[in-house]
């Protein structure tokens, strides 16, 4: 399992920027590049806590993201951008379903942090 919403603190240039909740946000290239190299199906996993019933539990959403990520030679950046955009959209969907369950202990959207402190 590789986390798709965490970037490297030492390899900051290895990110693809995508719109997330109305702001540009960095996403790592690694999970998408690895999927392309391995030519293996890529899945996403989201776990949302549900306290609505008598017994709290997690609803696990395990979904096929891509049967095979293909990054054509000469169009790798465009292919990566498309994959990251797709992932950011999926992450946004689940984040909006349970915003307090997406745990981030760092500023995810740098432009929001800058404008909030100015």
KOLZA-756318 format. One record per residue: residue in one letter; x, y, z of N, C-alpha, C in turn. Coordinates in Angstrom, 2 decimals. Layout:
N
+------+---------+---------+---------+---------+---------+---------+---------+---------+---------+
! keza !     nc1 !     nc2 !     nc3 !    cac1 !    cac2 !    cac3 !     cc1 !     cc2 !     cc3 !
+------+---------+---------+---------+---------+---------+---------+---------+---------+---------+
!    a !       X !       Y !       Z !       X !       Y !       Z !       X !       Y !       Z !
...
+------+---------+---------+---------+---------+---------+---------+---------+---------+---------+
END
This chain:
118
+------+---------+---------+---------+---------+---------+---------+---------+---------+---------+
! keza !     nc1 !     nc2 !     nc3 !    cac1 !    cac2 !    cac3 !     cc1 !     cc2 !     cc3 !
+------+---------+---------+---------+---------+---------+---------+---------+---------+---------+
!    x !    0.84 !   -1.16 !    0.00 !    0.00 !    0.00 !    0.00 !    0.90 !    1.23 !    0.00 !
!    x !    0.56 !    2.18 !   -0.84 !    1.28 !    3.45 !   -0.93 !    0.27 !    4.56 !   -0.74 !
!    x !    0.61 !    5.53 !    0.06 !   -0.29 !    6.64 !    0.32 !   -0.19 !    7.64 !   -0.83 !
!    x !   -1.32 !    8.02 !   -1.39 !   -1.33 !    8.90 !   -2.55 !   -1.49 !   10.37 !   -2.23 !
!    x !   -1.68 !   10.71 !   -0.95 !   -1.87 !   12.12 !   -0.62 !   -0.77 !   12.67 !    0.28 !
!    x !    0.39 !   12.01 !    0.28 !    1.52 !   12.47 !    1.09 !    2.74 !   12.66 !    0.18 !
!    x !    3.32 !   13.83 !    0.25 !    4.49 !   14.12 !   -0.57 !    5.75 !   13.98 !    0.27 !
!    x !    6.86 !   13.83 !   -0.41 !    8.16 !   13.69 !    0.26 !    8.62 !   15.03 !    0.81 !
!    x !    9.19 !   15.01 !    1.98 !    9.75 !   16.24 !    2.53 !   11.14 !   16.52 !    1.96 !
!    x !   11.76 !   15.51 !    1.35 !   13.10 !   15.69 !    0.79 !   13.11 !   15.79 !   -0.74 !
!    x !   12.06 !   15.35 !   -1.40 !   12.00 !   15.37 !   -2.86 !   10.79 !   16.20 !   -3.32 !
!    x !   10.75 !   17.46 !   -2.89 !    9.59 !   18.31 !   -3.15 !    9.30 !   18.52 !   -4.63 !
!    x !   10.30 !   18.38 !   -5.49 !   10.09 !   18.62 !   -6.91 !    9.36 !   17.45 !   -7.58 !
!    x !    9.22 !   16.33 !   -6.92 !    8.57 !   15.16 !   -7.51 !    7.08 !   15.12 !   -7.19 !
!    x !    6.42 !   16.23 !   -7.49 !    4.99 !   16.32 !   -7.25 !    4.29 !   16.77 !   -8.53 !
!    x !    3.01 !   16.48 !   -8.57 !    2.13 !   16.98 !   -9.62 !    1.06 !   17.79 !   -8.91 !
!    x !    0.83 !   18.99 !   -9.38 !   -0.18 !   19.85 !   -8.76 !   -1.54 !   19.59 !   -9.39 !
!    x !   -2.55 !   19.53 !   -8.54 !   -3.92 !   19.32 !   -9.02 !   -4.87 !   20.14 !   -8.15 !
!    x !   -6.03 !   20.44 !   -8.69 !   -7.04 !   21.15 !   -7.94 !   -7.62 !   20.22 !   -6.88 !
!    x !   -7.67 !   20.70 !   -5.64 !   -8.24 !   19.93 !   -4.53 !   -9.01 !   20.89 !   -3.65 !
!    x !  -10.30 !   20.71 !   -3.58 !  -11.18 !   21.57 !   -2.78 !  -11.03 !   23.04 !   -3.18 !
!    x !  -10.84 !   23.27 !   -4.48 !  -10.77 !   24.62 !   -5.00 !   -9.41 !   25.29 !   -4.90 !
!    x !   -8.39 !   24.54 !   -4.53 !   -7.05 !   25.11 !   -4.39 !   -6.02 !   24.17 !   -5.01 !
!    x !   -4.92 !   24.74 !   -5.55 !   -3.86 !   23.87 !   -6.06 !   -3.17 !   23.16 !   -4.89 !
!    x !   -2.95 !   21.86 !   -5.06 !   -2.32 !   21.06 !   -4.01 !   -1.34 !   20.08 !   -4.63 !
!    x !   -0.25 !   19.79 !   -3.93 !    0.75 !   18.85 !   -4.46 !    0.40 !   17.40 !   -4.15 !
!    x !    0.59 !   16.54 !   -5.13 !    0.40 !   15.10 !   -4.97 !    1.66 !   14.40 !   -5.47 !
!    x !    2.04 !   13.31 !   -4.84 !    3.28 !   12.63 !   -5.22 !    3.16 !   11.93 !   -6.57 !
!    x !    4.24 !   11.92 !   -7.33 !    4.30 !   11.18 !   -8.59 !    4.43 !    9.68 !   -8.35 !
!    x !    5.11 !    9.32 !   -7.27 !    5.51 !    7.94 !   -7.01 !    4.46 !    6.86 !   -7.18 !
!    x !    3.29 !    6.97 !   -6.54 !    2.30 !    5.90 !   -6.66 !    1.87 !    5.65 !   -8.11 !
!    x !    1.77 !    6.71 !   -8.88 !    1.31 !    6.59 !  -10.27 !    2.42 !    6.06 !  -11.17 !
!    x !    3.66 !    6.49 !  -10.92 !    4.80 !    5.99 !  -11.68 !    5.01 !    4.50 !  -11.39 !
!    x !    4.91 !    4.11 !  -10.13 !    5.08 !    2.71 !   -9.76 !    4.00 !    1.84 !  -10.41 !
!    x !    2.77 !    2.33 !  -10.38 !    1.69 !    1.60 !  -11.04 !    1.96 !    1.40 !  -12.52 !
!    x !    2.50 !    2.44 !  -13.17 !    2.80 !    2.35 !  -14.60 !    3.95 !    1.37 !  -14.86 !
!    x !    4.99 !    1.42 !  -14.04 !    6.15 !    0.53 !  -14.21 !    5.75 !   -0.93 !  -13.99 !
!    x !    4.94 !   -1.18 !  -12.97 !    4.54 !   -2.56 !  -12.66 !    3.45 !   -3.09 !  -13.59 !
!    x !    2.81 !   -2.20 !  -14.33 !    1.72 !   -2.60 !  -15.24 !    0.68 !   -3.44 !  -14.49 !
!    x !    0.40 !   -3.00 !  -13.28 !   -0.54 !   -3.72 !  -12.42 !   -1.76 !   -2.85 !  -12.16 !
!    x !   -2.88 !   -3.45 !  -11.85 !   -4.05 !   -2.65 !  -11.47 !   -3.75 !   -1.82 !  -10.23 !
!    x !   -4.32 !   -0.65 !  -10.17 !   -4.14 !    0.24 !   -9.03 !   -5.51 !    0.45 !   -8.38 !
!    x !   -5.54 !    0.30 !   -7.07 !   -6.78 !    0.46 !   -6.32 !   -6.64 !    1.60 !   -5.32 !
!    x !   -7.76 !    2.18 !   -4.95 !   -7.77 !    3.15 !   -3.86 !   -8.53 !    2.55 !   -2.69 !
!    x !   -8.20 !    3.03 !   -1.50 !   -8.83 !    2.55 !   -0.28 !   -9.15 !    3.75 !    0.60 !
!    x !  -10.41 !    3.87 !    0.98 !  -10.84 !    4.93 !    1.88 !  -11.64 !    4.28 !    3.00 !
!    x !  -11.35 !    4.64 !    4.22 !  -12.09 !    4.13 !    5.37 !  -12.77 !    5.29 !    6.09 !
!    x !  -14.10 !    5.24 !    6.17 !  -14.85 !    6.31 !    6.82 !  -15.57 !    5.76 !    8.04 !
!    x !  -15.33 !    6.38 !    9.17 !  -15.97 !    5.96 !   10.42 !  -17.45 !    6.36 !   10.38 !
!    x !  -18.30 !    5.43 !   10.79 !  -19.75 !    5.66 !   10.82 !  -20.24 !    5.47 !   12.25 !
!    x !  -20.64 !    6.56 !   12.87 !  -21.14 !    6.52 !   14.25 !  -22.66 !    6.61 !   14.30 !
!    x !  -23.33 !    6.47 !   13.17 !  -24.77 !    6.71 !   13.12 !  -25.61 !    5.61 !   13.77 !
!    x !  -25.12 !    4.41 !   13.85 !  -25.90 !    3.31 !   14.43 !  -25.54 !    3.05 !   15.88 !
!    x !  -26.02 !    1.92 !   16.39 !  -25.72 !    1.53 !   17.77 !  -24.25 !    1.16 !   17.94 !
!    x !  -23.66 !    0.61 !   16.90 !  -22.27 !    0.17 !   16.97 !  -21.44 !    0.96 !   15.95 !
!    x !  -20.54 !    1.82 !   16.42 !  -19.67 !    2.53 !   15.48 !  -18.83 !    1.53 !   14.68 !
!    x !  -18.62 !    1.85 !   13.42 !  -17.83 !    0.97 !   12.56 !  -17.23 !    1.79 !   11.42 !
!    x !  -16.37 !    1.14 !   10.66 !  -15.78 !    1.78 !    9.49 !  -16.40 !    1.19 !    8.24 !
!    x !  -16.74 !    2.06 !    7.31 !  -17.13 !    1.64 !    5.97 !  -15.87 !    1.75 !    5.11 !
!    x !  -15.47 !    0.64 !    4.54 !  -14.25 !    0.61 !    3.73 !  -14.65 !    0.64 !    2.26 !
!    x !  -14.07 !    1.58 !    1.55 !  -14.32 !    1.74 !    0.11 !  -13.04 !    1.37 !   -0.62 !
!    x !  -13.04 !    0.20 !   -1.24 !  -11.89 !   -0.33 !   -1.98 !  -12.30 !   -0.34 !   -3.44 !
!    x !  -11.70 !    0.53 !   -4.24 !  -12.16 !    0.73 !   -5.61 !  -11.02 !    0.62 !   -6.61 !
!    x !  -11.35 !    0.09 !   -7.78 !  -10.39 !    0.06 !   -8.88 !  -10.17 !    1.49 !   -9.35 !
!    x !   -8.93 !    1.93 !   -9.31 !   -8.58 !    3.27 !   -9.79 !   -8.24 !    3.22 !  -11.27 !
!    x !   -7.42 !    2.23 !  -11.64 !   -7.03 !    2.05 !  -13.04 !   -6.63 !    0.60 !  -13.27 !
!    x !   -7.14 !    0.03 !  -14.32 !   -6.76 !   -1.34 !  -14.68 !   -5.26 !   -1.41 !  -14.96 !
!    x !   -4.77 !   -0.36 !  -15.63 !   -3.33 !   -0.25 !  -15.88 !   -3.02 !    1.20 !  -16.22 !
!    x !   -2.11 !    1.79 !  -15.49 !   -1.69 !    3.16 !  -15.78 !   -0.68 !    3.12 !  -16.92 !
!    x !   -0.97 !    3.85 !  -17.97 !   -0.08 !    3.92 !  -19.12 !    0.41 !    5.36 !  -19.26 !
!    x !    1.71 !    5.51 !  -19.28 !    2.32 !    6.83 !  -19.45 !    3.14 !    6.80 !  -20.73 !
!    x !    2.51 !    7.16 !  -21.86 !    3.19 !    7.06 !  -23.16 !    4.45 !    7.93 !  -23.22 !
!    x !    5.46 !    7.38 !  -23.86 !    6.71 !    8.11 !  -24.05 !    6.39 !    9.43 !  -24.78 !
!    x !    6.95 !   10.49 !  -24.29 !    6.71 !   11.80 !  -24.89 !    5.48 !   12.50 !  -24.34 !
!    x !    4.65 !   11.77 !  -23.61 !    3.45 !   12.36 !  -23.01 !    3.32 !   11.97 !  -21.54 !
!    x !    4.45 !   11.68 !  -20.93 !    4.44 !   11.22 !  -19.54 !    3.83 !   12.25 !  -18.61 !
!    x !    4.23 !   13.51 !  -18.76 !    3.71 !   14.56 !  -17.88 !    2.20 !   14.71 !  -18.01 !
!    x !    1.70 !   14.66 !  -19.25 !    0.25 !   14.76 !  -19.45 !   -0.47 !   13.56 !  -18.84 !
!    x !    0.11 !   12.37 !  -18.99 !   -0.48 !   11.17 !  -18.42 !   -0.50 !   11.21 !  -16.90 !
!    x !    0.62 !   11.66 !  -16.31 !    0.68 !   11.80 !  -14.86 !   -0.34 !   12.83 !  -14.37 !
!    x !   -0.44 !   13.93 !  -15.08 !   -1.39 !   14.97 !  -14.69 !   -2.82 !   14.43 !  -14.71 !
!    x !   -3.15 !   13.67 !  -15.73 !   -4.50 !   13.10 !  -15.82 !   -4.77 !   12.14 !  -14.65 !
!    x !   -3.79 !   11.31 !  -14.32 !   -3.97 !   10.36 !  -13.21 !   -4.10 !   11.09 !  -11.87 !
!    x !   -3.26 !   12.09 !  -11.66 !   -3.32 !   12.84 !  -10.41 !   -4.63 !   13.62 !  -10.31 !
!    x !   -5.07 !   14.20 !  -11.40 !   -6.37 !   14.90 !  -11.39 !   -7.49 !   13.94 !  -11.01 !
!    x !   -7.47 !   12.76 !  -11.57 !   -8.49 !   11.75 !  -11.27 !   -8.44 !   11.37 !   -9.78 !
!    x !   -7.23 !   11.15 !   -9.26 !   -7.09 !   10.79 !   -7.85 !   -7.54 !   11.95 !   -6.94 !
!    x !   -7.13 !   13.17 !   -7.26 !   -7.50 !   14.33 !   -6.45 !   -9.02 !   14.48 !   -6.39 !
!    x !   -9.67 !   14.22 !   -7.51 !  -11.14 !   14.29 !   -7.56 !  -11.76 !   13.22 !   -6.66 !
!    x !  -11.20 !   12.03 !   -6.70 !  -11.72 !   10.94 !   -5.86 !  -11.47 !   11.25 !   -4.38 !
!    x !  -10.28 !   11.72 !   -4.04 !   -9.97 !   12.09 !   -2.66 !  -10.89 !   13.20 !   -2.19 !
!    x !  -11.15 !   14.16 !   -3.04 !  -12.05 !   15.26 !   -2.70 !  -13.45 !   14.74 !   -2.39 !
!    x !  -13.94 !   13.80 !   -3.17 !  -15.27 !   13.22 !   -2.95 !  -15.37 !   12.62 !   -1.55 !
!    x !  -14.39 !   11.82 !   -1.17 !  -14.43 !   11.18 !    0.15 !  -14.14 !   12.17 !    1.27 !
!    x !  -13.31 !   13.15 !    1.02 !  -13.03 !   14.17 !    2.03 !  -14.28 !   14.97 !    2.33 !
!    x !  -15.06 !   15.29 !    1.32 !  -16.30 !   16.04 !    1.53 !  -17.36 !   15.21 !    2.26 !
!    x !  -17.31 !   13.90 !    2.11 !  -18.26 !   13.04 !    2.83 !  -17.97 !   13.05 !    4.33 !
!    x !  -16.70 !   13.15 !    4.70 !  -16.31 !   13.12 !    6.12 !  -15.08 !   14.00 !    6.32 !
!    x !  -15.24 !   15.32 !    6.25 !  -14.08 !   16.21 !    6.28 !  -13.23 !   16.12 !    7.55 !
!    x !  -13.82 !   15.79 !    8.66 !  -13.05 !   15.71 !    9.90 !  -12.30 !   14.40 !   10.04 !
!    x !  -12.44 !   13.51 !    9.06 !  -11.75 !   12.23 !    9.11 !  -10.54 !   12.18 !    8.19 !
!    x !  -10.25 !   13.26 !    7.51 !   -9.05 !   13.32 !    6.68 !   -7.99 !   14.01 !    7.53 !
!    x !   -7.11 !   13.22 !    8.09 !   -6.15 !   13.74 !    9.07 !   -4.90 !   14.26 !    8.38 !
!    x !   -4.68 !   15.54 !    8.54 !   -3.50 !   16.19 !    8.00 !   -2.88 !   17.04 !    9.09 !
!    x !   -1.60 !   16.88 !    9.28 !   -0.91 !   17.63 !   10.31 !    0.11 !   18.58 !    9.69 !
!    x !   -0.18 !   18.99 !    8.49 !    0.67 !   19.94 !    7.78 !   -0.22 !   20.68 !    6.80 !
!    x !    0.20 !   21.86 !    6.33 !   -0.61 !   22.60 !    5.37 !   -0.62 !   21.90 !    4.01 !
!    x !   -1.75 !   21.34 !    3.62 !   -1.83 !   20.57 !    2.39 !   -1.88 !   21.47 !    1.16 !
!    x !   -2.61 !   22.56 !    1.23 !   -2.73 !   23.51 !    0.12 !   -1.94 !   24.76 !    0.49 !
!    x !   -0.69 !   24.86 !    0.04 !    0.18 !   25.97 !    0.45 !   -0.41 !   27.35 !    0.20 !
!    x !   -1.16 !   27.55 !   -0.90 !   -1.70 !   28.89 !   -1.17 !   -2.74 !   29.29 !   -0.14 !
!    x !   -3.47 !   28.34 !    0.42 !   -4.46 !   28.64 !    1.46 !   -3.74 !   29.07 !    2.73 !
!    x !   -2.67 !   28.40 !    3.06 !   -1.89 !   28.73 !    4.26 !   -1.31 !   30.13 !    4.14 !
!    x !   -0.75 !   30.45 !    2.97 !   -0.17 !   31.78 !    2.77 !   -1.22 !   32.86 !    2.90 !
!    x !   -2.37 !   32.70 !    2.23 !   -3.38 !   33.75 !    2.25 !   -4.02 !   33.88 !    3.62 !
!    x !   -4.10 !   32.80 !    4.39 !   -4.68 !   32.86 !    5.73 !   -3.77 !   33.60 !    6.69 !
!    x !   -2.46 !   33.52 !    6.47 !   -1.52 !   34.16 !    7.38 !   -1.24 !   35.61 !    7.00 !
!    x !   -1.64 !   36.01 !    5.81 !   -1.37 !   37.39 !    5.35 !   -2.41 !   38.35 !    5.85 !
+------+---------+---------+---------+---------+---------+---------+---------+---------+---------+
END
